[in-house]
Amino acid sequence: MDTKSKVNAMTKAFIASSALFSLLNIACSFDVSILSFPISICYTAVLWFVYRSLFAKEKANFLNVFKYLLQYAPIVHMASYIIRRVGAWNVPFLLDVLCVLSWLCMFILNFVIMSFLKPKRLESVDKQWKIVSDNINEKIAKHTALKTCLWLLEWVDALFQSVFAVLLLNIFLVQLYVIPSESMVPEFLIGDRVIVFKLLNGPKFPMSKIGLPYMQGYKRGDIVVFRNPHYETTKISEMKTVLSNFVYMITLTHVNLNTDENGSPKADPLVKRVAGVSGEQLVMQDGVLYHRTKESDEFTAVADDATWAAWNLNEVPKRLHSGIQVFPLPQQIYDVMLEVEEERREMSMQEALAECIALSQRFTSLSGQTERIAENEVKSLYQKNELYALSLLAKPDSIERKLIATNGGVQWFEEFMTAWAKSDIGQNALNGEVVGGNPYDEANFRLNVLIKLAIGRSVVRCAELASAQVPYSEWNSDEYLISYNKLSEALSLYIRLLDSRNMPVFPKNNADGSANYIPENCYFMMGDNRFNSLDMRHSYEYTLTELTAYDEYSVLYESNMSPQYVSRDKMLGKASYRFWPLSRKGVPGHTGKIE
């Protein structure tokens, strides 16, 4: 078989694959997916017409048109493939497989056919084609304007072809990723560039589950680039992501269509570190990550986490300081946080209860209230959302005035100060048992009591000053209030840091107290820069939340705590190599903490 016959046979196979692909993408729903078949089949029909003109009718002047149609066929059919999968009617798995196989057949045939149609090999295919092609090029060379236009078109064509090739590389082989935030400081700084290899991570065709098999797993400490699970994944959003990637590259990164409902660029994909793996249950307290498995009910510290977690950026190597834009906590604030944690841990629960009782009794004696109200009315004196910790800590004088002026105020204050000790859990805590059986619930229970002590001391002192008729203008200079306010300010600071510093048991236990664990092929991710990383611990919304579930008068704080794991199918691959800046090139791990 001569060369031309081979090209002819391959072209027929190409057109047959194109026609089959078109038929496989017929849509049954009346939405955007219905456009898939017309786009694909019309392109196939035009290609067939040009093929017939070139091979059957020997019209060599159709050669260039034929070449361009071949080159763009994979792009057009890929677009058709994506459009088809945006529709309401889901594509069966087998149909997806056939579509992908026919597309791959076209892609390979396109590559082989185009290699035969290169200028250097064209004469071996058909001498007449070579003569006509050379004559066309000579005529073009004599017309400057036409030559310029064609030159520009060739550049545009080269750009489109290059972008499509890079997109395929990004989907299936390798992607270059620019670090956009400081969530991974000190390992990565903003602007660092890393290579992410995808081949082993089971890359899939856009908007389908067809692709290469998974050939690698992940272990704790791996730095991974993954799709942000905070964003809802829909067919439209996935199509928008594919389109935005193409537009982003074709406009040389100047146009980003991958935005949220407010028009802001999405934080997608993300780069974080694997902190928890399948089969584990996690909890974090005072910056220490703990884990347990089915083999052991006891939470033990994850030693490796401390080697990369960065809580105090003031301690990272000085050589990195100039590249860090935000230091979340000054050293003084960090020290205050540690002092609060130490005071909470060292607090005696028996002594705390004795003081709470003494404060409530002292407040009763100062109030002058003798009439008592029904117990079911006491709790309603303060609505639940009024127990916001920061407000209570900041305005003890307002609390004192309201309670003194309100019938039943002293009863509410008594319940507020002592209700935590009246439950079974409270009694167990007084006997030295760990609340909730984990460090997070224990710490928050204690923190709630510590906050109540601070509020109670200040409220009672305000009542003493009011009873002694000390002018309100002199209250700010009272040495007792000054000392109480210092603790209140420290606690207010700590409350603001609470969700960045700690994490409840995750996955949370069942209603009967039995443990749940991270499912197979799922992982828990956190940024190294724990105070500046909105990661898989958090949601993007804040709600008023009880500090502890074991006190019906618990104070509230603003929380965005909503831990979630990331499934393997959202992971794009490991951050395998940092190639920029050259001064820190190399395989990332936890080198950012090494001098």
C-alpha positions as CSV (number, residue, x, y, z in Angstrom):
1,M,0.0,0.0,0.0
2,D,1.5,3.3,-1.1
3,T,1.7,6.3,1.3
4,K,-1.4,8.1,-0.2
5,S,-3.5,5.0,0.3
6,K,-2.4,4.8,3.9
7,V,-3.4,8.4,4.5
8,N,-6.7,7.8,2.7
9,A,-7.4,4.7,4.8
10,M,-6.5,6.5,8.0
11,T,-8.7,9.5,7.0
12,K,-11.7,7.2,6.4
13,A,-11.1,5.7,9.9
14,F,-10.9,9.2,11.3
15,I,-14.2,10.3,9.7
16,A,-15.9,7.0,10.8
17,S,-14.7,7.7,14.4
18,S,-16.0,11.2,14.1
19,A,-19.4,10.1,12.9
20,L,-19.6,7.4,15.7
21,F,-18.6,10.0,18.2
22,S,-21.4,12.3,17.0
23,L,-24.0,9.6,17.2
24,L,-22.9,8.7,20.8
25,N,-23.5,12.3,21.8
26,I,-27.1,12.6,20.8
27,A,-29.0,14.3,23.7
28,C,-32.6,13.5,24.7
29,S,-33.1,16.6,26.9
30,F,-34.1,20.0,25.6
31,D,-31.2,22.0,27.1
32,V,-27.8,23.1,26.1
33,S,-26.7,19.5,25.7
34,I,-28.9,19.2,22.6
35,L,-26.3,21.3,20.8
36,S,-23.7,18.6,21.1
37,F,-24.8,16.3,18.3
38,P,-25.4,19.2,15.7
39,I,-21.9,20.6,16.4
40,S,-20.2,17.3,16.1
41,I,-22.1,15.9,13.1
42,C,-21.9,19.2,11.1
43,Y,-18.1,19.3,11.6
44,T,-17.9,15.6,10.5
45,A,-20.0,16.4,7.4
46,V,-17.8,19.3,6.4
47,L,-14.7,17.2,6.9
48,W,-16.3,14.4,4.7
49,F,-17.0,16.9,2.0
50,V,-13.4,18.3,2.0
51,Y,-12.0,14.7,2.1
52,R,-14.1,13.8,-0.9
53,S,-12.9,16.9,-2.8
54,L,-9.3,16.2,-2.0
55,F,-9.1,12.4,-2.5
56,A,-11.9,11.4,-4.8
57,K,-12.1,14.5,-7.0
58,E,-8.3,15.3,-6.8
59,K,-8.8,18.9,-6.0
60,A,-5.5,19.6,-4.4
61,N,-6.4,23.2,-3.5
62,F,-8.5,21.7,-0.6
63,L,-5.4,20.4,1.1
64,N,-4.9,23.3,3.5
65,V,-8.6,23.3,4.5
66,F,-8.4,19.6,5.1
67,K,-5.3,20.0,7.3
68,Y,-7.0,22.7,9.4
69,L,-10.2,20.6,9.8
70,L,-8.1,17.6,11.0
71,Q,-6.2,19.7,13.5
72,Y,-9.3,21.2,15.1
73,A,-11.4,18.1,15.1
74,P,-10.2,16.9,18.5
75,I,-10.9,20.4,20.0
76,V,-14.3,20.6,18.5
77,H,-15.3,17.1,19.5
78,M,-13.9,17.7,23.0
79,A,-16.1,20.8,23.3
80,S,-19.1,18.7,22.0
81,Y,-18.2,16.0,24.6
82,I,-18.3,18.6,27.4
83,I,-21.5,20.3,26.2
84,R,-23.3,16.9,26.1
85,R,-22.5,16.3,29.7
86,V,-23.9,19.5,31.0
87,G,-27.5,18.4,30.2
88,A,-30.0,17.0,32.7
89,W,-29.8,13.5,31.2
90,N,-26.8,11.7,32.7
91,V,-24.6,9.8,30.2
92,P,-24.3,6.1,31.0
93,F,-20.8,4.9,31.9
94,L,-20.5,2.6,28.9
95,L,-21.5,5.4,26.6
96,D,-18.8,7.5,28.2
97,V,-16.3,4.8,27.5
98,L,-17.2,4.5,23.8
99,C,-17.1,8.3,23.4
100,V,-13.6,8.5,25.0
101,L,-12.3,5.6,22.9
102,S,-13.6,7.1,19.6
103,W,-12.1,10.5,20.6
104,L,-8.7,8.9,21.4
105,C,-8.9,7.1,18.0
106,M,-9.4,10.5,16.3
107,F,-6.6,12.1,18.4
108,I,-4.1,9.4,17.5
109,L,-5.1,9.3,13.8
110,N,-5.0,13.1,13.6
111,F,-1.4,13.0,14.9
112,V,-0.3,10.3,12.4
113,I,-2.1,11.8,9.4
114,M,-0.7,15.3,10.1
115,S,2.8,13.8,10.3
116,F,2.4,12.6,6.7
117,L,1.1,16.0,5.5
118,K,4.1,18.0,6.7
119,P,5.8,19.9,3.8
120,K,8.9,17.7,3.9
121,R,6.9,14.5,3.5
122,L,4.1,15.8,1.3
123,E,5.7,14.9,-2.0
124,S,5.9,11.2,-0.9
125,V,2.1,11.3,-0.4
126,D,1.1,13.0,-3.7
127,K,3.4,15.0,-6.0
128,Q,0.6,17.1,-7.3
129,W,-0.3,18.1,-3.8
130,K,3.2,19.3,-3.2
131,I,3.2,21.3,-6.5
132,V,-0.1,23.0,-5.7
133,S,1.0,23.7,-2.1
134,D,4.2,25.3,-3.4
135,N,2.3,27.4,-6.0
136,I,-0.1,28.7,-3.3
137,N,2.8,29.6,-1.1
138,E,4.5,31.5,-3.9
139,K,1.3,33.5,-4.7
140,I,0.9,34.4,-1.0
141,A,4.5,35.6,-0.9
142,K,3.8,38.1,-3.6
143,H,0.9,39.8,-1.7
144,T,2.2,41.5,1.4
145,A,-1.2,42.2,2.9
146,L,-2.4,38.6,2.3
147,K,0.9,37.3,3.6
148,T,0.5,39.4,6.8
149,C,-3.0,38.2,7.4
150,L,-2.1,34.6,7.0
151,W,0.9,35.1,9.2
152,L,-1.4,36.4,12.0
153,L,-3.8,33.6,11.4
154,E,-1.0,31.1,11.8
155,W,0.0,32.7,15.1
156,V,-3.6,32.5,16.3
157,D,-3.8,28.9,15.2
158,A,-0.5,28.1,16.9
159,L,-1.8,29.7,20.1
160,F,-5.0,27.7,20.1
161,Q,-3.2,24.5,19.3
162,S,-0.7,25.1,22.0
163,V,-3.3,26.0,24.6
164,F,-5.2,22.8,23.8
165,A,-2.1,20.8,24.1
166,V,-1.2,22.3,27.4
167,L,-4.7,21.7,28.7
168,L,-4.4,18.1,27.8
169,L,-1.1,18.0,29.6
170,N,-2.6,19.7,32.6
171,I,-5.5,17.3,32.7
172,F,-3.5,14.1,32.3
173,L,0.2,14.6,33.0
174,V,1.5,17.6,34.8
175,Q,0.5,21.1,35.9
176,L,2.4,24.1,37.1
177,Y,0.8,25.7,40.1
178,V,1.4,29.2,41.5
179,I,0.9,29.5,45.3
180,P,-1.8,32.2,45.8
181,S,-1.9,32.6,49.5
182,E,0.1,32.3,52.7
183,S,-1.8,29.2,54.1
184,M,1.3,27.0,53.6
185,V,3.9,29.4,55.1
186,P,6.7,28.8,55.8
187,E,6.9,25.9,53.4
188,F,5.5,28.0,50.5
189,L,5.4,31.7,50.1
190,I,3.1,33.6,47.8
191,G,4.4,33.4,44.2
192,D,6.2,30.1,44.7
193,R,5.8,27.8,41.7
194,V,5.5,24.1,42.0
195,I,5.1,21.1,39.6
196,V,2.2,18.8,40.2
197,F,2.4,15.4,38.5
198,K,-1.1,13.9,37.8
199,L,-0.4,10.8,35.9
200,L,-0.4,8.5,38.9
201,N,-3.5,10.2,40.4
202,G,-6.0,8.7,38.0
203,P,-6.7,11.8,35.9
204,K,-10.2,11.7,34.2
205,F,-11.7,13.2,31.0
206,P,-13.5,16.5,31.8
207,M,-16.9,15.9,33.3
208,S,-16.7,12.1,33.4
209,K,-15.3,9.3,35.4
210,I,-13.4,7.8,32.4
211,G,-9.6,8.1,32.6
212,L,-6.5,6.5,34.0
213,P,-6.6,4.3,37.1
214,Y,-5.3,5.5,40.5
215,M,-1.8,4.4,40.9
216,Q,-0.8,6.2,44.1
217,G,-2.1,6.9,47.6
218,Y,-1.3,9.6,50.0
219,K,0.3,9.6,53.4
220,R,0.4,12.1,56.2
221,G,2.7,15.0,55.4
222,D,2.2,14.9,51.6
223,I,1.5,18.3,50.1
224,V,-1.4,18.0,47.7
225,V,-3.2,20.2,45.2
226,F,-7.0,19.5,45.2
227,R,-10.3,20.9,44.1
228,N,-11.9,23.0,46.8
229,P,-14.8,21.0,48.3
230,H,-16.4,24.2,49.8
231,Y,-17.8,25.0,46.4
232,E,-20.8,23.2,45.1
233,T,-19.9,20.8,42.3
234,T,-22.5,20.9,39.5
235,K,-22.4,20.2,35.8
236,I,-22.5,23.9,35.0
237,S,-19.7,24.7,37.5
238,E,-17.5,22.0,36.1
239,M,-18.1,23.2,32.5
240,K,-17.3,26.7,33.7
241,T,-14.1,25.5,35.2
242,V,-13.0,23.8,32.0
243,L,-13.9,26.9,29.9
244,S,-12.2,29.3,32.4
245,N,-9.0,27.3,32.2
246,F,-9.0,27.6,28.4
247,V,-9.8,31.3,28.4
248,Y,-7.3,31.9,31.2
249,M,-4.5,30.4,29.1
250,I,-5.6,31.8,25.8
251,T,-5.6,35.3,27.3
252,L,-2.2,34.8,28.8
253,T,-3.7,34.7,32.4
254,H,-5.4,38.1,32.0
255,V,-9.0,36.8,32.1
256,N,-10.3,34.5,34.8
257,L,-13.8,33.3,34.5
258,N,-13.6,30.9,37.4
259,T,-15.4,33.2,39.9
260,D,-18.0,32.7,42.6
261,E,-21.5,34.2,42.8
262,N,-20.1,37.5,43.9
263,G,-17.7,37.7,41.0
264,S,-14.6,37.1,43.1
265,P,-12.0,34.6,41.9
266,K,-12.6,31.2,43.4
267,A,-10.0,29.7,45.8
268,D,-9.8,26.7,43.6
269,P,-7.7,24.6,43.5
270,L,-6.2,24.6,47.0
271,V,-2.8,23.4,48.2
272,K,-2.7,21.9,51.7
273,R,-1.0,19.1,53.6
274,V,-2.4,15.7,54.4
275,A,-3.0,15.8,58.2
276,G,-5.3,12.8,58.6
277,V,-5.7,9.6,56.7
278,S,-8.3,6.9,56.2
279,G,-9.3,5.0,59.3
280,E,-8.5,7.8,61.7
281,Q,-10.5,10.0,64.0
282,L,-8.9,13.3,64.8
283,V,-9.1,16.1,67.4
284,M,-6.9,19.1,67.9
285,Q,-6.4,21.1,71.1
286,D,-4.0,23.8,72.1
287,G,-2.3,23.3,68.7
288,V,-1.7,19.6,69.2
289,L,-3.3,17.2,66.7
290,Y,-4.4,13.8,68.2
291,H,-5.7,10.7,66.5
292,R,-7.1,7.3,67.2
293,T,-8.1,4.3,65.2
294,K,-10.4,1.2,65.5
295,E,-7.4,-0.6,67.1
296,S,-7.1,2.0,70.0
297,D,-9.8,4.1,71.7
298,E,-7.2,6.4,73.2
299,F,-6.3,9.7,71.5
300,T,-2.6,10.1,71.1
301,A,-0.6,13.0,69.7
302,V,0.4,13.0,66.0
303,A,4.1,13.7,66.5
304,D,4.8,14.4,62.8
305,D,2.3,17.2,62.7
306,A,4.4,19.4,65.0
307,T,7.3,19.2,62.5
308,W,5.4,21.2,59.9
309,A,2.6,23.0,61.7
310,A,3.5,26.7,62.1
311,W,1.7,28.4,65.0
312,N,4.2,31.2,65.6
313,L,5.6,32.7,62.5
314,N,7.9,34.9,64.6
315,E,10.0,31.7,65.1
316,V,10.4,30.8,61.4
317,P,13.9,31.2,59.9
318,K,14.8,34.9,59.5
319,R,15.7,34.3,55.8
320,L,12.0,33.9,55.1
321,H,10.6,36.9,57.0
322,S,11.0,39.3,54.1
323,G,8.8,37.0,51.9
324,I,5.9,36.8,54.5
325,Q,3.3,39.4,54.1
326,V,1.2,38.8,57.2
327,F,2.3,37.6,60.6
328,P,-1.0,36.6,62.1
329,L,0.0,36.9,65.8
330,P,2.6,39.3,67.3
331,Q,4.7,37.5,69.9
332,Q,2.9,39.4,72.7
333,I,-0.5,38.1,71.6
334,Y,0.9,34.6,71.1
335,D,2.2,34.7,74.7
336,V,-1.2,35.8,76.0
337,M,-2.8,32.9,74.2
338,L,-0.4,30.4,75.9
339,E,-1.1,32.0,79.3
340,V,-4.9,31.5,78.9
341,E,-4.4,27.9,77.9
342,E,-2.1,27.3,80.9
343,E,-4.6,29.0,83.3
344,R,-7.5,26.9,81.8
345,R,-5.5,23.6,82.2
346,E,-4.4,24.4,85.8
347,M,-7.8,25.6,87.0
348,S,-9.3,23.5,89.8
349,M,-12.9,22.6,89.1
350,Q,-13.8,22.3,92.7
351,E,-12.3,25.7,93.5
352,A,-14.0,27.2,90.5
353,L,-17.4,25.9,91.7
354,A,-16.8,27.3,95.2
355,E,-16.0,30.7,93.7
356,C,-19.0,30.6,91.4
357,I,-21.3,29.9,94.3
358,A,-19.7,32.6,96.4
359,L,-20.1,35.2,93.6
360,S,-23.7,34.4,93.1
361,Q,-24.4,34.6,96.9
362,R,-22.5,37.9,97.1
363,F,-24.5,39.3,94.1
364,T,-27.8,38.2,95.8
365,S,-26.8,40.1,99.0
366,L,-26.0,43.2,97.0
367,S,-29.1,43.2,94.9
368,G,-31.7,43.6,97.6
369,Q,-34.0,41.3,95.6
370,T,-36.1,39.0,97.8
371,E,-39.0,38.0,95.5
372,R,-38.3,35.0,93.4
373,I,-39.9,34.0,90.1
374,A,-40.8,30.7,88.6
375,E,-37.9,28.6,87.5
376,N,-39.2,28.2,84.0
377,E,-39.2,32.0,83.6
378,V,-35.6,32.5,84.8
379,K,-33.9,31.3,81.6
380,S,-35.9,33.7,79.4
381,L,-34.4,36.8,81.1
382,Y,-31.6,36.5,78.6
383,Q,-32.2,35.2,75.1
384,K,-29.8,32.5,73.9
385,N,-28.1,34.9,71.4
386,E,-27.5,37.4,74.2
387,L,-25.0,35.1,75.8
388,Y,-22.3,36.1,73.3
389,A,-19.0,35.8,75.2
390,L,-17.3,38.9,73.7
391,S,-20.3,41.1,74.7
392,L,-20.6,39.6,78.2
393,L,-16.9,40.0,78.8
394,A,-16.9,43.6,77.5
395,K,-20.0,45.0,79.3
396,P,-20.2,43.7,82.9
397,D,-21.7,47.0,84.0
398,S,-24.6,46.6,81.6
399,I,-25.2,43.1,82.9
400,E,-25.2,44.3,86.5
401,R,-27.7,47.1,85.8
402,K,-30.1,44.7,83.9
403,L,-30.0,42.0,86.5
404,I,-30.4,44.4,89.4
405,A,-33.4,46.1,87.7
406,T,-35.0,42.9,86.6
407,N,-37.2,40.7,88.8
408,G,-35.5,37.3,89.0
409,G,-32.1,38.7,87.9
410,V,-30.3,37.2,90.9
411,Q,-31.8,33.8,90.1
412,W,-30.6,34.0,86.5
413,F,-27.1,35.0,87.7
414,E,-27.0,32.0,90.1
415,E,-28.0,29.6,87.3
416,F,-25.6,31.2,84.9
417,M,-22.7,30.8,87.3
418,T,-23.5,27.3,88.6
419,A,-25.6,25.4,86.0
420,W,-22.5,23.7,84.5
421,A,-21.9,21.8,87.8
422,K,-25.5,20.5,88.2
423,S,-25.5,18.0,85.3
424,D,-24.0,14.6,85.4
425,I,-21.2,15.7,83.1
426,G,-20.5,18.6,85.5
427,Q,-20.4,16.2,88.5
428,N,-18.0,13.9,86.6
429,A,-15.8,16.9,85.7
430,L,-15.6,17.8,89.4
431,N,-14.5,14.3,90.1
432,G,-11.6,14.6,87.6
433,E,-13.2,12.8,84.6
434,V,-12.4,14.1,81.1
435,V,-15.5,15.8,79.7
436,G,-16.6,14.1,76.5
437,G,-13.7,11.7,76.6
438,N,-11.5,13.9,74.5
439,P,-9.3,17.0,75.0
440,Y,-11.4,19.4,72.9
441,D,-14.7,18.9,74.9
442,E,-12.7,19.0,78.1
443,A,-10.9,22.2,77.2
444,N,-14.1,24.0,76.0
445,F,-16.0,23.0,79.1
446,R,-13.2,24.4,81.3
447,L,-12.9,27.6,79.1
448,N,-16.6,28.2,79.5
449,V,-16.2,28.1,83.3
450,L,-13.1,30.3,83.2
451,I,-15.1,32.9,81.1
452,K,-18.0,32.8,83.6
453,L,-15.6,33.4,86.5
454,A,-14.2,36.4,84.7
455,I,-17.7,37.7,84.0
456,G,-19.0,36.9,87.5
457,R,-16.1,38.7,89.2
458,S,-16.6,41.8,87.1
459,V,-20.4,41.9,87.5
460,V,-20.1,41.5,91.3
461,R,-17.5,44.2,91.5
462,C,-19.8,46.5,89.5
463,A,-22.6,45.7,92.0
464,E,-20.3,46.5,94.9
465,L,-19.3,49.9,93.4
466,A,-22.9,50.7,92.7
467,S,-24.0,49.7,96.2
468,A,-21.2,51.9,97.6
469,Q,-22.4,54.8,95.4
470,V,-19.1,55.2,93.7
471,P,-19.5,57.5,90.7
472,Y,-19.5,55.6,87.4
473,S,-16.8,57.9,86.1
474,E,-14.4,56.4,88.7
475,W,-15.1,52.8,87.9
476,N,-12.4,52.6,85.2
477,S,-9.8,53.4,87.8
478,D,-10.9,50.7,90.2
479,E,-8.0,48.3,90.8
480,Y,-10.2,45.2,91.0
481,L,-12.0,46.0,87.8
482,I,-8.7,46.7,86.1
483,S,-7.4,43.3,87.0
484,Y,-10.6,41.6,86.0
485,N,-10.7,43.4,82.7
486,K,-7.2,42.2,82.0
487,L,-8.3,38.6,82.2
488,S,-11.5,39.4,80.2
489,E,-9.4,41.0,77.4
490,A,-7.1,37.9,77.3
491,L,-10.2,35.6,77.1
492,S,-11.7,37.7,74.4
493,L,-8.6,37.4,72.4
494,Y,-8.5,33.7,72.9
495,I,-12.1,33.3,71.8
496,R,-11.3,34.9,68.5
497,L,-8.5,32.4,68.0
498,L,-10.4,29.4,69.2
499,D,-11.4,27.9,65.9
500,S,-7.9,28.4,64.4
501,R,-6.2,26.9,67.3
502,N,-8.4,23.8,68.0
503,M,-10.8,21.4,66.3
504,P,-13.6,19.1,67.7
505,V,-13.6,15.4,67.2
506,F,-13.7,14.6,63.5
507,P,-15.5,12.7,62.1
508,K,-17.9,13.3,65.0
509,N,-19.1,10.4,67.1
510,N,-22.5,8.7,66.6
511,A,-25.4,9.6,68.9
512,D,-24.6,6.5,71.0
513,G,-21.0,7.8,71.5
514,S,-19.4,5.2,69.1
515,A,-16.6,6.6,67.0
516,N,-16.6,7.3,63.3
517,Y,-13.5,7.4,61.2
518,I,-12.3,9.0,58.0
519,P,-13.5,6.7,55.1
520,E,-11.3,4.8,52.7
521,N,-9.7,6.9,50.0
522,C,-10.5,10.1,51.9
523,Y,-8.1,12.5,53.7
524,F,-8.1,15.5,56.0
525,M,-6.2,18.5,54.9
526,M,-4.8,21.6,56.7
527,G,-2.5,24.4,55.8
528,D,0.8,24.7,57.7
529,N,0.1,28.3,58.6
530,R,-2.6,27.4,61.1
531,F,-3.7,30.9,62.0
532,N,-3.9,32.0,58.4
533,S,-5.4,29.0,56.7
534,L,-9.1,28.7,55.9
535,D,-8.8,25.0,55.3
536,M,-10.8,21.8,55.8
537,R,-11.5,22.7,59.4
538,H,-13.6,25.7,58.4
539,S,-16.6,26.8,56.4
540,Y,-16.9,30.2,54.8
541,E,-19.7,31.3,57.1
542,Y,-19.9,32.1,60.8
543,T,-22.6,31.2,63.3
544,L,-23.2,31.8,67.0
545,T,-22.3,28.5,68.6
546,E,-22.3,27.2,72.2
547,L,-18.9,26.9,73.6
548,T,-19.9,23.7,75.3
549,A,-22.9,21.4,74.9
550,Y,-22.7,20.4,78.6
551,D,-24.0,23.7,80.1
552,E,-27.5,25.0,79.3
553,Y,-26.2,28.5,80.1
554,S,-23.1,28.1,77.9
555,V,-21.6,31.3,76.5
556,L,-21.6,31.6,72.7
557,Y,-18.9,32.5,70.2
558,E,-18.7,33.1,66.5
559,S,-17.6,29.8,64.9
560,N,-16.9,28.7,61.4
561,M,-15.9,25.3,62.5
562,S,-17.1,22.7,60.0
563,P,-14.5,20.0,59.4
564,Q,-14.7,17.9,56.3
565,Y,-12.5,15.3,54.5
566,V,-11.5,15.4,50.9
567,S,-12.1,12.3,48.7
568,R,-9.4,11.1,46.4
569,D,-11.3,12.0,43.3
570,K,-10.9,15.7,44.1
571,M,-7.2,15.4,44.4
572,L,-5.1,16.6,41.5
573,G,-1.7,15.3,42.6
574,K,1.2,16.0,44.9
575,A,3.2,19.2,44.8
576,S,6.3,17.3,43.7
577,Y,8.9,20.0,43.1
578,R,9.3,23.7,43.7
579,F,11.2,25.2,40.7
580,W,10.8,28.9,41.7
581,P,12.4,30.8,43.3
582,L,15.7,29.2,42.5
583,S,17.0,30.0,45.9
584,R,14.5,27.5,47.4
585,K,14.1,25.0,44.6
586,G,13.7,21.4,45.5
587,V,11.3,18.8,46.8
588,P,8.9,20.4,49.3
589,G,8.4,18.8,52.7
590,H,8.9,20.8,55.8
591,T,12.1,22.6,54.8
592,G,10.5,26.0,55.6
593,K,11.2,25.4,59.3
594,I,14.8,24.6,58.8
595,E,17.5,27.2,59.1
